[in-house]
């Protein structure tokens, strides 16, 4: 299984020292080889580049799993967070 090629948004719900926050990143699902391990697995590109993205994402302390949605929907997630009173950290 793989994610449809095109714009994607990653979302992780993270528990930080000041409570829960949404960690968000917009990127692209692109064609290319992936590990064939039986899970949903796709190739992604993010504006800061792979190394910078992983450093920025990991420094926020997310869990192993995250949600991947088709389309760039970070603005909708940010609006929902505002309504719920939850902070949002957008990586890209």
PyMOL Python script that loads the backbone (N, CA, C, O; Angstrom):
from pymol import cmd

cmd.read_pdbstr("""\
ATOM      1  N   UNK A   1       0.842  -1.177   0.000  1.00  0.00           N
ATOM      2  CA  UNK A   1       0.000   0.000   0.000  1.00  0.00           C
ATOM      3  C   UNK A   1       0.885   1.237   0.000  1.00  0.00           C
ATOM      4  O   UNK A   1       1.973   1.234   0.575  1.00  0.00           O
ATOM      5  N   UNK A   2       0.415   2.279  -0.642  1.00  0.00           N
ATOM      6  CA  UNK A   2       1.143   3.545  -0.639  1.00  0.00           C
ATOM      7  C   UNK A   2       0.141   4.692  -0.695  1.00  0.00           C
ATOM      8  O   UNK A   2      -1.034   4.506  -1.015  1.00  0.00           O
ATOM      9  N   UNK A   3       0.640   5.874  -0.376  1.00  0.00           N
ATOM     10  CA  UNK A   3      -0.185   7.081  -0.395  1.00  0.00           C
ATOM     11  C   UNK A   3      -0.188   7.645  -1.809  1.00  0.00           C
ATOM     12  O   UNK A   3       0.844   7.647  -2.479  1.00  0.00           O
ATOM     13  N   UNK A   4      -1.330   8.120  -2.262  1.00  0.00           N
ATOM     14  CA  UNK A   4      -1.477   8.735  -3.579  1.00  0.00           C
ATOM     15  C   UNK A   4      -0.412   9.818  -3.770  1.00  0.00           C
ATOM     16  O   UNK A   4      -0.163  10.611  -2.862  1.00  0.00           O
ATOM     17  N   UNK A   5       0.212   9.851  -4.945  1.00  0.00           N
ATOM     18  CA  UNK A   5       1.238  10.852  -5.228  1.00  0.00           C
ATOM     19  C   UNK A   5       0.618  12.242  -5.317  1.00  0.00           C
ATOM     20  O   UNK A   5      -0.457  12.423  -5.889  1.00  0.00           O
ATOM     21  N   UNK A   6       1.305  13.207  -4.749  1.00  0.00           N
ATOM     22  CA  UNK A   6       0.842  14.586  -4.747  1.00  0.00           C
ATOM     23  C   UNK A   6       0.983  15.192  -3.360  1.00  0.00           C
ATOM     24  O   UNK A   6       1.697  14.651  -2.515  1.00  0.00           O
ATOM     25  N   UNK A   7       0.307  16.312  -3.120  1.00  0.00           N
ATOM     26  CA  UNK A   7       0.426  17.002  -1.841  1.00  0.00           C
ATOM     27  C   UNK A   7      -0.088  16.150  -0.678  1.00  0.00           C
ATOM     28  O   UNK A   7      -1.102  15.463  -0.803  1.00  0.00           O
ATOM     29  N   UNK A   8       0.622  16.203   0.453  1.00  0.00           N
ATOM     30  CA  UNK A   8       0.221  15.483   1.665  1.00  0.00           C
ATOM     31  C   UNK A   8       0.463  16.371   2.883  1.00  0.00           C
ATOM     32  O   UNK A   8       1.247  17.319   2.843  1.00  0.00           O
ATOM     33  N   UNK A   9      -0.228  16.036   3.953  1.00  0.00           N
ATOM     34  CA  UNK A   9      -0.022  16.700   5.241  1.00  0.00           C
ATOM     35  C   UNK A   9       0.171  15.630   6.304  1.00  0.00           C
ATOM     36  O   UNK A   9      -0.617  14.689   6.404  1.00  0.00           O
ATOM     37  N   UNK A  10       1.237  15.783   7.106  1.00  0.00           N
ATOM     38  CA  UNK A  10       1.480  14.896   8.233  1.00  0.00           C
ATOM     39  C   UNK A  10       0.959  15.571   9.494  1.00  0.00           C
ATOM     40  O   UNK A  10       1.103  16.782   9.662  1.00  0.00           O
ATOM     41  N   UNK A  11       0.355  14.786  10.377  1.00  0.00           N
ATOM     42  CA  UNK A  11      -0.150  15.284  11.656  1.00  0.00           C
ATOM     43  C   UNK A  11       0.225  14.308  12.756  1.00  0.00           C
ATOM     44  O   UNK A  11      -0.038  13.110  12.660  1.00  0.00           O
ATOM     45  N   UNK A  12       0.839  14.835  13.796  1.00  0.00           N
ATOM     46  CA  UNK A  12       1.116  14.054  14.994  1.00  0.00           C
ATOM     47  C   UNK A  12       0.551  14.808  16.186  1.00  0.00           C
ATOM     48  O   UNK A  12       0.705  16.026  16.280  1.00  0.00           O
ATOM     49  N   UNK A  13      -0.099  14.097  17.092  1.00  0.00           N
ATOM     50  CA  UNK A  13      -0.571  14.692  18.335  1.00  0.00           C
ATOM     51  C   UNK A  13       0.514  14.393  19.368  1.00  0.00           C
ATOM     52  O   UNK A  13       0.781  13.236  19.691  1.00  0.00           O
ATOM     53  N   UNK A  14       1.131  15.456  19.880  1.00  0.00           N
ATOM     54  CA  UNK A  14       2.314  15.320  20.730  1.00  0.00           C
ATOM     55  C   UNK A  14       1.996  15.806  22.136  1.00  0.00           C
ATOM     56  O   UNK A  14       1.314  16.815  22.316  1.00  0.00           O
ATOM     57  N   UNK A  15       2.496  15.082  23.129  1.00  0.00           N
ATOM     58  CA  UNK A  15       2.372  15.538  24.510  1.00  0.00           C
ATOM     59  C   UNK A  15       3.679  16.197  24.918  1.00  0.00           C
ATOM     60  O   UNK A  15       4.692  15.524  25.109  1.00  0.00           O
ATOM     61  N   UNK A  16       3.650  17.505  25.047  1.00  0.00           N
ATOM     62  CA  UNK A  16       4.824  18.263  25.452  1.00  0.00           C
ATOM     63  C   UNK A  16       4.767  18.610  26.925  1.00  0.00           C
ATOM     64  O   UNK A  16       3.843  18.207  27.630  1.00  0.00           O
ATOM     65  N   UNK A  17       5.758  19.357  27.389  1.00  0.00           N
ATOM     66  CA  UNK A  17       5.811  19.706  28.814  1.00  0.00           C
ATOM     67  C   UNK A  17       4.671  20.635  29.231  1.00  0.00           C
ATOM     68  O   UNK A  17       4.332  20.706  30.412  1.00  0.00           O
ATOM     69  N   UNK A  18       4.070  21.358  28.257  1.00  0.00           N
ATOM     70  CA  UNK A  18       2.961  22.262  28.557  1.00  0.00           C
ATOM     71  C   UNK A  18       1.618  21.729  28.072  1.00  0.00           C
ATOM     72  O   UNK A  18       0.662  22.494  27.948  1.00  0.00           O
ATOM     73  N   UNK A  19       1.532  20.444  27.800  1.00  0.00           N
ATOM     74  CA  UNK A  19       0.285  19.848  27.333  1.00  0.00           C
ATOM     75  C   UNK A  19       0.393  19.317  25.913  1.00  0.00           C
ATOM     76  O   UNK A  19       1.484  19.177  25.360  1.00  0.00           O
ATOM     77  N   UNK A  20      -0.762  19.027  25.343  1.00  0.00           N
ATOM     78  CA  UNK A  20      -0.825  18.433  24.005  1.00  0.00           C
ATOM     79  C   UNK A  20      -0.752  19.526  22.947  1.00  0.00           C
ATOM     80  O   UNK A  20      -1.293  20.617  23.125  1.00  0.00           O
ATOM     81  N   UNK A  21      -0.067  19.214  21.832  1.00  0.00           N
ATOM     82  CA  UNK A  21      -0.062  20.109  20.675  1.00  0.00           C
ATOM     83  C   UNK A  21      -0.060  19.295  19.395  1.00  0.00           C
ATOM     84  O   UNK A  21       0.300  18.118  19.392  1.00  0.00           O
ATOM     85  N   UNK A  22      -0.470  19.939  18.303  1.00  0.00           N
ATOM     86  CA  UNK A  22      -0.466  19.317  16.986  1.00  0.00           C
ATOM     87  C   UNK A  22       0.851  19.658  16.298  1.00  0.00           C
ATOM     88  O   UNK A  22       1.258  20.819  16.259  1.00  0.00           O
ATOM     89  N   UNK A  23       1.502  18.654  15.766  1.00  0.00           N
ATOM     90  CA  UNK A  23       2.710  18.832  14.963  1.00  0.00           C
ATOM     91  C   UNK A  23       2.316  18.552  13.515  1.00  0.00           C
ATOM     92  O   UNK A  23       1.790  17.482  13.208  1.00  0.00           O
ATOM     93  N   UNK A  24       2.570  19.511  12.630  1.00  0.00           N
ATOM     94  CA  UNK A  24       2.070  19.453  11.258  1.00  0.00           C
ATOM     95  C   UNK A  24       3.201  19.730  10.272  1.00  0.00           C
ATOM     96  O   UNK A  24       4.095  20.531  10.545  1.00  0.00           O
ATOM     97  N   UNK A  25       3.151  19.060   9.124  1.00  0.00           N
ATOM     98  CA  UNK A  25       4.081  19.335   8.027  1.00  0.00           C
ATOM     99  C   UNK A  25       3.386  19.045   6.708  1.00  0.00           C
ATOM    100  O   UNK A  25       2.694  18.037   6.559  1.00  0.00           O
ATOM    101  N   UNK A  26       3.581  19.946   5.755  1.00  0.00           N
ATOM    102  CA  UNK A  26       3.072  19.728   4.403  1.00  0.00           C
ATOM    103  C   UNK A  26       4.231  19.366   3.489  1.00  0.00           C
ATOM    104  O   UNK A  26       5.309  19.955   3.569  1.00  0.00           O
ATOM    105  N   UNK A  27       3.998  18.397   2.625  1.00  0.00           N
ATOM    106  CA  UNK A  27       5.015  17.961   1.682  1.00  0.00           C
ATOM    107  C   UNK A  27       4.367  17.314   0.478  1.00  0.00           C
ATOM    108  O   UNK A  27       3.217  17.594   0.142  1.00  0.00           O
ATOM    109  N   UNK A  28       5.126  16.444  -0.164  1.00  0.00           N
ATOM    110  CA  UNK A  28       4.644  15.757  -1.369  1.00  0.00           C
ATOM    111  C   UNK A  28       4.946  14.266  -1.264  1.00  0.00           C
ATOM    112  O   UNK A  28       6.019  13.868  -0.811  1.00  0.00           O
ATOM    113  N   UNK A  29       3.989  13.453  -1.688  1.00  0.00           N
ATOM    114  CA  UNK A  29       4.216  12.029  -1.880  1.00  0.00           C
ATOM    115  C   UNK A  29       4.680  11.875  -3.327  1.00  0.00           C
ATOM    116  O   UNK A  29       3.990  12.299  -4.254  1.00  0.00           O
ATOM    117  N   UNK A  30       5.852  11.267  -3.517  1.00  0.00           N
ATOM    118  CA  UNK A  30       6.448  11.184  -4.846  1.00  0.00           C
ATOM    119  C   UNK A  30       6.764   9.738  -5.217  1.00  0.00           C
ATOM    120  O   UNK A  30       6.859   8.862  -4.358  1.00  0.00           O
ATOM    121  N   UNK A  31       6.922   9.515  -6.510  1.00  0.00           N
ATOM    122  CA  UNK A  31       7.275   8.182  -7.002  1.00  0.00           C
ATOM    123  C   UNK A  31       8.709   7.849  -6.607  1.00  0.00           C
ATOM    124  O   UNK A  31       9.546   8.740  -6.463  1.00  0.00           O
ATOM    125  N   UNK A  32       8.978   6.579  -6.436  1.00  0.00           N
ATOM    126  CA  UNK A  32      10.331   6.128  -6.130  1.00  0.00           C
ATOM    127  C   UNK A  32      10.289   4.857  -5.305  1.00  0.00           C
ATOM    128  O   UNK A  32       9.233   4.469  -4.805  1.00  0.00           O
ATOM    129  N   UNK A  33      11.441   4.205  -5.160  1.00  0.00           N
ATOM    130  CA  UNK A  33      11.484   2.951  -4.412  1.00  0.00           C
ATOM    131  C   UNK A  33      11.188   3.170  -2.926  1.00  0.00           C
ATOM    132  O   UNK A  33      11.565   4.190  -2.348  1.00  0.00           O
ATOM    133  N   UNK A  34      10.505   2.194  -2.320  1.00  0.00           N
ATOM    134  CA  UNK A  34      10.211   2.209  -0.889  1.00  0.00           C
ATOM    135  C   UNK A  34      10.475   0.822  -0.329  1.00  0.00           C
ATOM    136  O   UNK A  34      10.567  -0.147  -1.083  1.00  0.00           O
ATOM    137  N   UNK A  35      10.598   0.720   0.981  1.00  0.00           N
ATOM    138  CA  UNK A  35      10.768  -0.574   1.623  1.00  0.00           C
ATOM    139  C   UNK A  35       9.483  -1.387   1.479  1.00  0.00           C
ATOM    140  O   UNK A  35       8.394  -0.863   1.715  1.00  0.00           O
ATOM    141  N   UNK A  36       9.592  -2.618   1.107  1.00  0.00           N
ATOM    142  CA  UNK A  36       8.432  -3.506   0.972  1.00  0.00           C
ATOM    143  C   UNK A  36       8.328  -4.328   2.253  1.00  0.00           C
ATOM    144  O   UNK A  36       8.792  -5.467   2.306  1.00  0.00           O
ATOM    145  N   UNK A  37       7.706  -3.736   3.302  1.00  0.00           N
ATOM    146  CA  UNK A  37       7.654  -4.380   4.614  1.00  0.00           C
ATOM    147  C   UNK A  37       6.232  -4.732   5.039  1.00  0.00           C
ATOM    148  O   UNK A  37       6.023  -5.179   6.167  1.00  0.00           O
ATOM    149  N   UNK A  38       5.259  -4.540   4.163  1.00  0.00           N
ATOM    150  CA  UNK A  38       3.886  -4.912   4.465  1.00  0.00           C
ATOM    151  C   UNK A  38       3.036  -3.794   5.040  1.00  0.00           C
ATOM    152  O   UNK A  38       1.814  -3.927   5.106  1.00  0.00           O
ATOM    153  N   UNK A  39       3.649  -2.698   5.455  1.00  0.00           N
ATOM    154  CA  UNK A  39       2.908  -1.540   5.963  1.00  0.00           C
ATOM    155  C   UNK A  39       2.702  -0.542   4.835  1.00  0.00           C
ATOM    156  O   UNK A  39       3.323  -0.650   3.778  1.00  0.00           O
ATOM    157  N   UNK A  40       1.818   0.439   5.067  1.00  0.00           N
ATOM    158  CA  UNK A  40       1.710   1.549   4.133  1.00  0.00           C
ATOM    159  C   UNK A  40       3.057   2.258   4.140  1.00  0.00           C
ATOM    160  O   UNK A  40       3.551   2.649   5.198  1.00  0.00           O
ATOM    161  N   UNK A  41       3.644   2.421   2.978  1.00  0.00           N
ATOM    162  CA  UNK A  41       4.979   3.001   2.897  1.00  0.00           C
ATOM    163  C   UNK A  41       5.064   3.809   1.619  1.00  0.00           C
ATOM    164  O   UNK A  41       4.755   3.305   0.540  1.00  0.00           O
ATOM    165  N   UNK A  42       5.477   5.044   1.733  1.00  0.00           N
ATOM    166  CA  UNK A  42       5.566   5.935   0.586  1.00  0.00           C
ATOM    167  C   UNK A  42       6.832   6.770   0.683  1.00  0.00           C
ATOM    168  O   UNK A  42       7.489   6.808   1.723  1.00  0.00           O
ATOM    169  N   UNK A  43       7.161   7.432  -0.407  1.00  0.00           N
ATOM    170  CA  UNK A  43       8.322   8.319  -0.460  1.00  0.00           C
ATOM    171  C   UNK A  43       7.808   9.753  -0.412  1.00  0.00           C
ATOM    172  O   UNK A  43       6.905  10.126  -1.160  1.00  0.00           O
ATOM    173  N   UNK A  44       8.394  10.549   0.476  1.00  0.00           N
ATOM    174  CA  UNK A  44       7.947  11.925   0.674  1.00  0.00           C
ATOM    175  C   UNK A  44       9.084  12.909   0.470  1.00  0.00           C
ATOM    176  O   UNK A  44      10.249  12.587   0.702  1.00  0.00           O
ATOM    177  N   UNK A  45       8.735  14.112   0.035  1.00  0.00           N
ATOM    178  CA  UNK A  45       9.681  15.222  -0.068  1.00  0.00           C
ATOM    179  C   UNK A  45       9.110  16.390   0.728  1.00  0.00           C
ATOM    180  O   UNK A  45       7.915  16.678   0.662  1.00  0.00           O
ATOM    181  N   UNK A  46       9.981  17.055   1.479  1.00  0.00           N
ATOM    182  CA  UNK A  46       9.594  18.220   2.262  1.00  0.00           C
ATOM    183  C   UNK A  46      10.535  19.365   1.936  1.00  0.00           C
ATOM    184  O   UNK A  46      11.719  19.152   1.675  1.00  0.00           O
ATOM    185  N   UNK A  47      10.001  20.592   1.953  1.00  0.00           N
ATOM    186  CA  UNK A  47      10.741  21.786   1.526  1.00  0.00           C
ATOM    187  C   UNK A  47      12.110  21.945   2.183  1.00  0.00           C
ATOM    188  O   UNK A  47      13.055  22.318   1.488  1.00  0.00           O
ATOM    189  N   UNK A  48      12.273  21.684   3.483  1.00  0.00           N
ATOM    190  CA  UNK A  48      13.594  21.918   4.064  1.00  0.00           C
ATOM    191  C   UNK A  48      14.644  20.876   3.659  1.00  0.00           C
ATOM    192  O   UNK A  48      15.824  21.037   3.973  1.00  0.00           O
ATOM    193  N   UNK A  49      14.229  19.817   2.971  1.00  0.00           N
ATOM    194  CA  UNK A  49      15.136  18.707   2.665  1.00  0.00           C
ATOM    195  C   UNK A  49      14.999  17.631   3.736  1.00  0.00           C
ATOM    196  O   UNK A  49      14.523  17.901   4.838  1.00  0.00           O
ATOM    197  N   UNK A  50      15.416  16.418   3.410  1.00  0.00           N
ATOM    198  CA  UNK A  50      15.201  15.262   4.293  1.00  0.00           C
ATOM    199  C   UNK A  50      15.861  15.421   5.660  1.00  0.00           C
ATOM    200  O   UNK A  50      15.218  15.201   6.686  1.00  0.00           O
ATOM    201  N   UNK A  51      17.127  15.799   5.684  1.00  0.00           N
ATOM    202  CA  UNK A  51      17.852  15.904   6.956  1.00  0.00           C
ATOM    203  C   UNK A  51      17.276  16.998   7.844  1.00  0.00           C
ATOM    204  O   UNK A  51      17.033  16.770   9.029  1.00  0.00           O
ATOM    205  N   UNK A  52      17.054  18.186   7.279  1.00  0.00           N
ATOM    206  CA  UNK A  52      16.508  19.298   8.066  1.00  0.00           C
ATOM    207  C   UNK A  52      15.095  18.972   8.543  1.00  0.00           C
ATOM    208  O   UNK A  52      14.744  19.265   9.686  1.00  0.00           O
ATOM    209  N   UNK A  53      14.281  18.367   7.671  1.00  0.00           N
ATOM    210  CA  UNK A  53      12.928  18.006   8.077  1.00  0.00           C
ATOM    211  C   UNK A  53      12.968  17.046   9.256  1.00  0.00           C
ATOM    212  O   UNK A  53      12.292  17.279  10.258  1.00  0.00           O
ATOM    213  N   UNK A  54      13.744  15.975   9.161  1.00  0.00           N
ATOM    214  CA  UNK A  54      13.804  14.974  10.232  1.00  0.00           C
ATOM    215  C   UNK A  54      14.302  15.588  11.534  1.00  0.00           C
ATOM    216  O   UNK A  54      13.796  15.257  12.606  1.00  0.00           O
ATOM    217  N   UNK A  55      15.279  16.471  11.454  1.00  0.00           N
ATOM    218  CA  UNK A  55      15.779  17.137  12.662  1.00  0.00           C
ATOM    219  C   UNK A  55      14.692  18.001  13.293  1.00  0.00           C
ATOM    220  O   UNK A  55      14.475  17.937  14.503  1.00  0.00           O
ATOM    221  N   UNK A  56      14.008  18.810  12.483  1.00  0.00           N
ATOM    222  CA  UNK A  56      12.966  19.700  13.005  1.00  0.00           C
ATOM    223  C   UNK A  56      11.783  18.909  13.567  1.00  0.00           C
ATOM    224  O   UNK A  56      11.266  19.227  14.637  1.00  0.00           O
ATOM    225  N   UNK A  57      11.364  17.880  12.836  1.00  0.00           N
ATOM    226  CA  UNK A  57      10.228  17.056  13.259  1.00  0.00           C
ATOM    227  C   UNK A  57      10.572  16.329  14.562  1.00  0.00           C
ATOM    228  O   UNK A  57       9.790  16.357  15.512  1.00  0.00           O
ATOM    229  N   UNK A  58      11.716  15.692  14.609  1.00  0.00           N
ATOM    230  CA  UNK A  58      12.109  14.882  15.773  1.00  0.00           C
ATOM    231  C   UNK A  58      12.317  15.720  17.025  1.00  0.00           C
ATOM    232  O   UNK A  58      12.041  15.254  18.131  1.00  0.00           O
ATOM    233  N   UNK A  59      12.792  16.933  16.870  1.00  0.00           N
ATOM    234  CA  UNK A  59      13.027  17.800  18.033  1.00  0.00           C
ATOM    235  C   UNK A  59      11.735  18.155  18.769  1.00  0.00           C
ATOM    236  O   UNK A  59      11.777  18.586  19.922  1.00  0.00           O
ATOM    237  N   UNK A  60      10.607  17.980  18.119  1.00  0.00           N
ATOM    238  CA  UNK A  60       9.316  18.279  18.757  1.00  0.00           C
ATOM    239  C   UNK A  60       8.831  17.120  19.637  1.00  0.00           C
ATOM    240  O   UNK A  60       7.891  17.291  20.413  1.00  0.00           O
ATOM    241  N   UNK A  61       9.465  15.939  19.523  1.00  0.00           N
ATOM    242  CA  UNK A  61       9.137  14.803  20.383  1.00  0.00           C
ATOM    243  C   UNK A  61       7.913  14.005  20.014  1.00  0.00           C
ATOM    244  O   UNK A  61       7.208  13.536  20.908  1.00  0.00           O
ATOM    245  N   UNK A  62       7.618  13.823  18.708  1.00  0.00           N
ATOM    246  CA  UNK A  62       6.418  13.050  18.352  1.00  0.00           C
ATOM    247  C   UNK A  62       6.594  11.564  18.642  1.00  0.00           C
ATOM    248  O   UNK A  62       7.712  11.062  18.765  1.00  0.00           O
ATOM    249  N   UNK A  63       5.459  10.874  18.749  1.00  0.00           N
ATOM    250  CA  UNK A  63       5.483   9.417  18.859  1.00  0.00           C
ATOM    251  C   UNK A  63       5.861   8.823  17.496  1.00  0.00           C
ATOM    252  O   UNK A  63       6.018   9.553  16.517  1.00  0.00           O
ATOM    253  N   UNK A  64       6.001   7.534  17.444  1.00  0.00           N
ATOM    254  CA  UNK A  64       6.404   6.835  16.219  1.00  0.00           C
ATOM    255  C   UNK A  64       5.373   7.002  15.102  1.00  0.00           C
ATOM    256  O   UNK A  64       5.745   7.169  13.941  1.00  0.00           O
ATOM    257  N   UNK A  65       4.102   6.959  15.435  1.00  0.00           N
ATOM    258  CA  UNK A  65       3.051   7.001  14.420  1.00  0.00           C
ATOM    259  C   UNK A  65       2.531   8.418  14.205  1.00  0.00           C
ATOM    260  O   UNK A  65       2.547   9.253  15.110  1.00  0.00           O
ATOM    261  N   UNK A  66       2.068   8.662  12.977  1.00  0.00           N
ATOM    262  CA  UNK A  66       1.428   9.930  12.658  1.00  0.00           C
ATOM    263  C   UNK A  66       0.375   9.664  11.586  1.00  0.00           C
ATOM    264  O   UNK A  66       0.348   8.598  10.971  1.00  0.00           O
ATOM    265  N   UNK A  67      -0.484  10.648  11.376  1.00  0.00           N
ATOM    266  CA  UNK A  67      -1.493  10.553  10.326  1.00  0.00           C
ATOM    267  C   UNK A  67      -0.960  11.236   9.073  1.00  0.00           C
ATOM    268  O   UNK A  67      -0.281  12.260   9.153  1.00  0.00           O
ATOM    269  N   UNK A  68      -1.273  10.661   7.920  1.00  0.00           N
ATOM    270  CA  UNK A  68      -0.884  11.246   6.642  1.00  0.00           C
ATOM    271  C   UNK A  68      -2.168  11.461   5.848  1.00  0.00           C
ATOM    272  O   UNK A  68      -2.885  10.513   5.530  1.00  0.00           O
ATOM    273  N   UNK A  69      -2.441  12.724   5.537  1.00  0.00           N
ATOM    274  CA  UNK A  69      -3.636  13.059   4.785  1.00  0.00           C
ATOM    275  C   UNK A  69      -3.290  13.546   3.398  1.00  0.00           C
ATOM    276  O   UNK A  69      -2.261  14.194   3.204  1.00  0.00           O
ATOM    277  N   UNK A  70      -4.138  13.242   2.430  1.00  0.00           N
ATOM    278  CA  UNK A  70      -3.942  13.695   1.062  1.00  0.00           C
ATOM    279  C   UNK A  70      -4.339  15.166   0.975  1.00  0.00           C
ATOM    280  O   UNK A  70      -5.404  15.558   1.452  1.00  0.00           O
ATOM    281  N   UNK A  71      -3.484  15.971   0.369  1.00  0.00           N
ATOM    282  CA  UNK A  71      -3.732  17.400   0.216  1.00  0.00           C
ATOM    283  C   UNK A  71      -2.979  18.212   1.257  1.00  0.00           C
ATOM    284  O   UNK A  71      -2.533  17.684   2.276  1.00  0.00           O
ATOM    285  N   UNK A  72      -2.847  19.488   0.987  1.00  0.00           N
ATOM    286  CA  UNK A  72      -2.238  20.414   1.941  1.00  0.00           C
ATOM    287  C   UNK A  72      -3.370  20.995   2.788  1.00  0.00           C
ATOM    288  O   UNK A  72      -4.102  21.880   2.345  1.00  0.00           O
ATOM    289  N   UNK A  73      -3.499  20.486   4.003  1.00  0.00           N
ATOM    290  CA  UNK A  73      -4.614  20.872   4.858  1.00  0.00           C
ATOM    291  C   UNK A  73      -4.154  21.435   6.205  1.00  0.00           C
ATOM    292  O   UNK A  73      -4.922  21.447   7.166  1.00  0.00           O
ATOM    293  N   UNK A  74      -2.908  21.900   6.277  1.00  0.00           N
ATOM    294  CA  UNK A  74      -2.396  22.437   7.543  1.00  0.00           C
ATOM    295  C   UNK A  74      -3.234  23.605   8.046  1.00  0.00           C
ATOM    296  O   UNK A  74      -3.451  23.733   9.251  1.00  0.00           O
ATOM    297  N   UNK A  75      -3.706  24.456   7.147  1.00  0.00           N
ATOM    298  CA  UNK A  75      -4.498  25.607   7.591  1.00  0.00           C
ATOM    299  C   UNK A  75      -5.795  25.153   8.265  1.00  0.00           C
ATOM    300  O   UNK A  75      -6.238  25.777   9.229  1.00  0.00           O
ATOM    301  N   UNK A  76      -6.399  24.089   7.777  1.00  0.00           N
ATOM    302  CA  UNK A  76      -7.612  23.554   8.408  1.00  0.00           C
ATOM    303  C   UNK A  76      -7.293  22.963   9.781  1.00  0.00           C
ATOM    304  O   UNK A  76      -8.065  23.127  10.726  1.00  0.00           O
ATOM    305  N   UNK A  77      -6.165  22.284   9.889  1.00  0.00           N
ATOM    306  CA  UNK A  77      -5.750  21.711  11.176  1.00  0.00           C
ATOM    307  C   UNK A  77      -5.464  22.834  12.169  1.00  0.00           C
ATOM    308  O   UNK A  77      -5.818  22.730  13.344  1.00  0.00           O
ATOM    309  N   UNK A  78      -4.824  23.909  11.702  1.00  0.00           N
ATOM    310  CA  UNK A  78      -4.536  25.051  12.577  1.00  0.00           C
ATOM    311  C   UNK A  78      -5.828  25.707  13.065  1.00  0.00           C
ATOM    312  O   UNK A  78      -5.908  26.124  14.221  1.00  0.00           O
ATOM    313  N   UNK A  79      -6.831  25.803  12.207  1.00  0.00           N
ATOM    314  CA  UNK A  79      -8.128  26.376  12.613  1.00  0.00           C
ATOM    315  C   UNK A  79      -8.802  25.494  13.657  1.00  0.00           C
ATOM    316  O   UNK A  79      -9.341  25.997  14.643  1.00  0.00           O
ATOM    317  N   UNK A  80      -8.774  24.176  13.443  1.00  0.00           N
ATOM    318  CA  UNK A  80      -9.346  23.253  14.415  1.00  0.00           C
ATOM    319  C   UNK A  80      -8.617  23.379  15.749  1.00  0.00           C
ATOM    320  O   UNK A  80      -9.256  23.414  16.801  1.00  0.00           O
ATOM    321  N   UNK A  81      -7.309  23.446  15.717  1.00  0.00           N
ATOM    322  CA  UNK A  81      -6.529  23.577  16.952  1.00  0.00           C
ATOM    323  C   UNK A  81      -6.897  24.850  17.699  1.00  0.00           C
ATOM    324  O   UNK A  81      -7.010  24.844  18.925  1.00  0.00           O
ATOM    325  N   UNK A  82      -7.083  25.941  16.963  1.00  0.00           N
ATOM    326  CA  UNK A  82      -7.447  27.199  17.592  1.00  0.00           C
ATOM    327  C   UNK A  82      -8.811  27.081  18.294  1.00  0.00           C
ATOM    328  O   UNK A  82      -8.984  27.567  19.412  1.00  0.00           O
ATOM    329  N   UNK A  83      -9.762  26.439  17.632  1.00  0.00           N
ATOM    330  CA  UNK A  83     -11.086  26.239  18.222  1.00  0.00           C
ATOM    331  C   UNK A  83     -10.983  25.396  19.492  1.00  0.00           C
ATOM    332  O   UNK A  83     -11.672  25.662  20.476  1.00  0.00           O
ATOM    333  N   UNK A  84     -10.109  24.366  19.464  1.00  0.00           N
ATOM    334  CA  UNK A  84      -9.949  23.458  20.599  1.00  0.00           C
ATOM    335  C   UNK A  84      -9.017  24.011  21.671  1.00  0.00           C
ATOM    336  O   UNK A  84      -8.909  23.438  22.755  1.00  0.00           O
ATOM    337  N   UNK A  85      -8.345  25.118  21.375  1.00  0.00           N
ATOM    338  CA  UNK A  85      -7.398  25.688  22.330  1.00  0.00           C
ATOM    339  C   UNK A  85      -6.109  24.898  22.429  1.00  0.00           C
ATOM    340  O   UNK A  85      -5.497  24.816  23.494  1.00  0.00           O
ATOM    341  N   UNK A  86      -5.701  24.316  21.304  1.00  0.00           N
ATOM    342  CA  UNK A  86      -4.479  23.494  21.255  1.00  0.00           C
ATOM    343  C   UNK A  86      -3.442  24.211  20.408  1.00  0.00           C
ATOM    344  O   UNK A  86      -3.769  24.749  19.349  1.00  0.00           O
ATOM    345  N   UNK A  87      -2.198  24.224  20.863  1.00  0.00           N
ATOM    346  CA  UNK A  87      -1.107  24.834  20.086  1.00  0.00           C
ATOM    347  C   UNK A  87      -0.824  23.980  18.852  1.00  0.00           C
ATOM    348  O   UNK A  87      -1.018  22.765  18.868  1.00  0.00           O
ATOM    349  N   UNK A  88      -0.364  24.627  17.789  1.00  0.00           N
ATOM    350  CA  UNK A  88       0.085  23.925  16.588  1.00  0.00           C
ATOM    351  C   UNK A  88       1.503  24.341  16.274  1.00  0.00           C
ATOM    352  O   UNK A  88       1.830  25.528  16.302  1.00  0.00           O
ATOM    353  N   UNK A  89       2.352  23.359  15.973  1.00  0.00           N
ATOM    354  CA  UNK A  89       3.703  23.624  15.498  1.00  0.00           C
ATOM    355  C   UNK A  89       3.763  23.116  14.068  1.00  0.00           C
ATOM    356  O   UNK A  89       3.596  21.924  13.811  1.00  0.00           O
ATOM    357  N   UNK A  90       4.005  24.042  13.132  1.00  0.00           N
ATOM    358  CA  UNK A  90       4.090  23.666  11.709  1.00  0.00           C
ATOM    359  C   UNK A  90       5.563  23.681  11.293  1.00  0.00           C
ATOM    360  O   UNK A  90       6.235  24.708  11.382  1.00  0.00           O
ATOM    361  N   UNK A  91       6.045  22.538  10.842  1.00  0.00           N
ATOM    362  CA  UNK A  91       7.433  22.398  10.419  1.00  0.00           C
ATOM    363  C   UNK A  91       7.622  22.989   9.018  1.00  0.00           C
ATOM    364  O   UNK A  91       8.571  23.735   8.778  1.00  0.00           O
ATOM    365  N   UNK A  92       6.731  22.656   8.113  1.00  0.00           N
ATOM    366  CA  UNK A  92       6.802  23.178   6.737  1.00  0.00           C
ATOM    367  C   UNK A  92       5.449  23.038   6.077  1.00  0.00           C
ATOM    368  O   UNK A  92       5.285  23.415   4.917  1.00  0.00           O
TER     369      UNK A  92
END
""", "prot")
cmd.dss("prot")
cmd.show_as("cartoon", "prot")
cmd.util.cbc("prot")
cmd.orient("prot")
